[in-house]
Every structure is written in C-alpha cells, then in structure tokens.
C-alpha cells in the first residue's frame, strides 16, 4: 500500500483549486482523476455552453484567463484553461484513477482504486463534484415513456432532434439555454413547475458579477444560514426572455403525465412527444464515502460544516453547491473554500 499525506478525489476545478491551496500550505497531495485529463466534467458539457461570468471573474487562484477579460469563455476554453492550470501546478495528478471506496480507521484513511490498488492517507479531500449524479425527478409515467429520455448531462447539440417534438424540463440556466437552441431546429416546449425567474446580466453597464464582488454578496458565508438555498435565476441579456416571449420555445406548466409516446399537458391536451430532456440539476457524487459512518446522510449528501466533516477530522469537502457562499461550486469561488480546507488540514496534520 502506498502512503501519502493527502488524497484529493477529483481533478476538476475543485480538485485543482484544492491542489493549489495544499501545495501553498506546504503539503504534498496526490490527485485521483477518473477521466483521462484534469478538466473535470467540462469536456462533457453540451457543445454551446458558455460561462455565465466573464473571464475576469472566472479564474482559479494563481492563474488568470488569457484574452479579453470581459468575454464569456466557451466550454472548450475552460477545458484548455483547466488543462494548462493542472500542468502549471506540477503536482502528482493521476488520471485514469477512480476512487471506489474510502475507509476511516481513526488514524487516517484508506482509498481503494478501481481495478485494484490502495492508498493510505492522513487526510482526504472529496472534490468530485456532482456531474456523475444527474438528478432525475419522479415524473408520472417517466419510467414507461416510449420516447427518448436523456438528462442535460448527456445532451450535446440540437442536431439529433431536428424536426422532432421535444420537451425540456427545468427552469434554470441550462434548461432555458438548451430549450432555446433546440427551438431553432425542433418544436420545443419548456416545462416548469414555477415561473422562470430572470436576472439581468448587466446593471449600469457592468456585468452582474462585478456587483456581486463589489458588494461582497459573492463571498458572504450564507451557506451555513440557509436551510433551503434559493434556486438561481436565469442570467439573461434579454435574449432568453425574448425567446420565451416569441414562443421559441413555448413555456408551459409541468405536464401531468407521460403515457407510451404521448404527453398530457396541464390543460388536459395530449400529443405525441419524441424526446424529453431533463435539465433538472445534479446531486453530490460521493459514493466512495458510503462506507464511512457519519460522512453522508441517507440521501448521499455530505455532513459538513463549511466543508469540514464534523465526524471525521481530516476529511474535507470542496466544490459543494452553497458550501459556504453563492460561488462555492464555481470557478470564481471554489478557490476560497479550497484555501480554508487547506488551512484546516495543515493544522490537523501538524497536530496528528
């Protein structure tokens, strides 16, 4: 068994930010990334995805985006940025290494790898994000629906749906973006349980993230105060509100049932539906912690206080939604939580 100081599970934005922070704290982490490159889930997002924040507000600690700081980077730019960031760290990042189980014995942790092999570590950072656990809501008739069903995690472009009848479920940024581009090639409806909420992307000539930073709202430790964090609004420069107004896509209340290859809408009308896309978010993907008592609740969500496991000193979480603040699981904000985790781990290891 190989013995190391700290194992970081996940080599995406959260794992890389954690690596940067731990190295600065004088520690030597080993990063386990299941895919073939240190870019996390970004290579698997849909083709047209762009960031909601400008480049100047979208960098990890220690390395800015190149080019125009006011542009909104495309998915592939983010992948290239993260790959370059990983190379610059010059850390022990091991791709193609999936952690399948973590054990705790009081003195430290053991990490089992897919295909065999084990590591022992004095500390573990769980930074595997949520892309591996797409949320599929319990919709009536979904399991027996004969049309195509896929989550936004598996959606790439509107081309395969050209000429089809499509419904997109969800009221967030991804749902509205995907529905709007599908409507260019297919007859598309956006189905939601509540009205879509929009937020202006620019205020007084500045991007919204300028004001979030200037006012401190982006970093305020609200995560520990909110029992039920609010759903984020759709950031819009007017394009998506105009698309819904023009019924491209049309916006409807959630359907009441799926039957065979048909959908029944809230007004009682039924029609054939070729495809259903669930843009219904994600949940923390932490199956490797299931064997540690007190690490997760029955729903698989982590027990933590600002990212630290109260039951297991030396176990930290980084990159959780609302871990501490509005920006905890974003490129612009994950570095702050990673730095806090690194400080706690450095102190823990110094004591043990």
N, C-alpha and C positions, 0 to 999 in steps of 0.2 A: 504494500500500500504506500502510495506517495503522500508525504506530509508537507502541507503548505500553510501559510499564515491565514490567508483569506481566499475563499472561493466566491466569485461573482457568477451567478447563474443568469445568463442572458448577455449578449454582446450588442444590443441595440443602443438607442440613445441613453437609456437609464444605466445600462451596464458600463458604457463608455464614460459617462459622467462620473460614475462611481469609481471607475479605474483611475481617472484623472485625480479625483479627490483623495483616494487612498495613497496613491504614489506621492502626492504632495505632503501627505501626513507621515511619510517615511515607511509605508508598508509595501509589501510585495504581493499583490493579488494575482490569482490565476482566474482568467475569464473563460467560462464554458459557453460557447455559442453553438446551438444545434444546427444552424444552416451553414452554408459554405462561405459566408462572408460576414464581417462585423458591420451589419447595417440594420439588424433587427427586422421588423415587419415591413419596412419601407419598400423593398423591391416587390412586395406582393400586393401593394395597394393598386387601385384602379388607375388606368393609364393617364387620365386627365387631372389627377389630383394635384392641387397646388396648396401651399400653406395659407392659412388664414392670417398669418402675421408676416410683416416684411422681414427681409433678410437681416436687417439691423437688430431685430428683436427675436431672432430665431437661431442663435448660435449657442453651442455648448461652451463651458468655461475654457478660456485659453486659446480659442481659435475662431475668428470671425468668418462669416461667409465672404467670399470674394465678389467682385462685381458691384452693381448698383445696389446700395443698401436699402433702397425703398421698393425694390421689386419683390414679388411674391414667388419664392422659389418653387419650381416644379418638383414632382416626386423624384425624378431622376437626378436632379441637382442635389436633393437631400441625400440620396444614396451615395453619390460621389463625395459629398461633404463628409458623411459619416465614415466612409472608407478611408479617406485621407486623414481624418481625425484619429482613427484607430492606428494607422501607420505611424502617425506622429507621436503617439503615446509610447511606442517602443516597449510595450508591456507584453506579458505572457498571455496572449489571446489565442485560444484553441478552438478553431472552427470544426464543425462536424462532430462536436462532442455534446451529447444530450444528457442532462442530469435526469435520472428517473426516480431517484429516492434519496432523501436526506434523513439521516438519523442523528439523534442528540443523546449523548451519554453523560452529560453533566460537565465533562472536562472540555468538550468540543463537539465537533460534528463529523459525520462520515457522509460522503457523497458518492452514490453509486451511478455509474455511467451505462448508457445503453450499449449493449454488446460486450459488457464486461469491463472490469477495471473499477478501482475505488480511489478516492482521495480522502485524507483526513485533514480537517481544517480547524483552526482555532475560532474562526468566525465565518459566517455565510451572509452574503447579500443576495436577496431574491429580487432580481431585476428583469424578470422575463415578460413583463407587460401583460397584455390581455388579448392580443390578436389571435392567439391559439385557442381562445374560448369564445367564439361568437355566440351572442345571446339569441335564442330562437323562442319568441313568446308563444304561449299556449293559445293559438288561434283556432277557433272551431272549424274542424274539417281539414286542418293543415296536414295531418299525417296521411290522409287518404286522397288528398288532392292529386289529380292525374297530370296536371300541368307541371312545368319546370319550376322548382323552388330552389333558390340559392340565397345565401347571405351576401351582404355587401363585401365581406372578406373574399368571396370568390368571384365577384364581378370585376371585369376588366374594361369593357368598352361597349357602346350601344350596337355595334355592328351585328353581332349574332341575333339581335332582337328586331332587326329591320322588318317592318310590315306586321309585327305581331301586336297583340293586345296584352299590355303589361300593367301590373300594379306594383307600386313601391310602397312599403310600409315604413313609416318613421317620420319624425318632424325635426330632425337635426340637420346639421350642415351636410353630411354625406347623403342623407335621404333626398334633400332638396337638390343638391348638385347632380346626383345620379338621375333623378326623375327629369330634371331639366334637359340633360343631354340625351336621355332616351327619347324624350318627346320630339326630338329632331328627326328620329328615324322610325318611331313607332307610336301607336296610340296609347298614351300613358296616363295613368291616374296616380296621384299621391294620396295615400290613405293614412289618416291620423286620428288619434283619439281626442286630441285637443287642437285648438288653432295653432298654426305655425307662428312662432314669435321671431321677429326680425330685430337685429341691432344694426345701426348704421356703421359701416366700416370706416367712415371718415367723419370727423367732427371738427369744425372750424379749421379745415384744411389739413388736419393731422389724422393719421391712422389711429384707430381706437386704442391700439396697444401703446401708443405714445401716452395717452391719457391714463391708461391703467398703470403704467410705470410711474408717471409723474405724480399721481395721487397716492401711490402705494397700495392700491387695491389688488394689484397683481401678486404681491408678496404677503399680503395680510394673512395671518395664520387662522383662516376661517374654518379649515377642515375639522379642527377639534371642537368647533362650536356648533356646526350644522349637523343635526341628526339626519336630515334628508336634504342633501345638496340640490340646488335647483338645476334643471336641465338647461344647458347653454343655449342661447338663441342662435339663430342663423345669421352669420355675419354677411352683410349684403351691401353692395354699392348701388343697388337699385335693380340690378339685372334679374335676380331671382323673384323679387316681388312682382316685377313686370311680367315675368314668365307665368306666374300663377294667375295674375290678373287676366292674361291673354289665354288662359286655359291650355297652356303648353308647358307643363302638364296641367290637367284639371285637378282640382283639390277636392277630395270627398271625405265625409266622415267614415270611420272604420267600417268595413263590411261586416255583416253579421254571420256569414257562413261561406265556406268553400265546399262544393259538392262535385265530385268527379272532376270535370274540367270547367266548372262554372263557378261564378262568384255571385253572392247575393248581397246587394248594397243596402245601406241603412234605410233607403226609401222603399225597399221591397222589390226593386227591379233586379233581374238576373241576366247574366250574359256570359258568353264564353270568355275564358281567361287563359292565355297561352303561358304566361310566366309571372311569377311572384318573386320580388326581390325584397329581402328583409334587411333594411338599414336600421337595425334595432340595437346597435351597440354591442358591447363586449363585457365580459366579467374577468376579474383577475385570474390568470392562468398559472396556478401554483400546485399542480397535482403531486409534485415531488415532495411537498411538505405534509402530505396527508397522514404520514406515519408518525408525526411529532405531536404529542398531546399538547393542546393549547395553542398551537401555531395558527390553526384555521378554525372557523366556525363550521357548522354542518353544511352550510351553503358553499363552502370553499373560499370564503372571504377571510383575509388575514385579521388576526387580532393584533393591533398595534397602537402605539401612542406616538403620533408624529413620525411613524416609520419604524420605531423600535418595538421589538417583541417584548412584552412585559413578562412573559413566561420563560423566555429563553434568552438571557443576556448573550450577546454575540450574534444574534440573528437580526438582521435589518431588512427592511423593505424599501425599495426606491422605485419611483415611477407610478405609484398608485394614483388614481383619479382622486382629487381633493385630499391627498395625503396630508398636506398642511395648508395648501393655498389653491387658488384658482388655477395656477400654472404648474402644479406639481407634476403632471404627466405630459408636459410639453417640452419641446426643445429649449424654449427660452427659460423655463423654470426648474427643470429637473436638476440642474447643477446645484442649486441652493440646497435642496433636500439631500443630494449626494454628499455635499460638504458637511452637513450636520451628521449624517450617518458615519462619515469617515472620522469625525471628531469623537463620536461616541465609541466607535470601535477601537480607535487608537488608545483611548483612556481605558477601555475594557481590557485590551491586551496588555497594557502596561501593568494592570493590577493582577492579572491572572498568571 
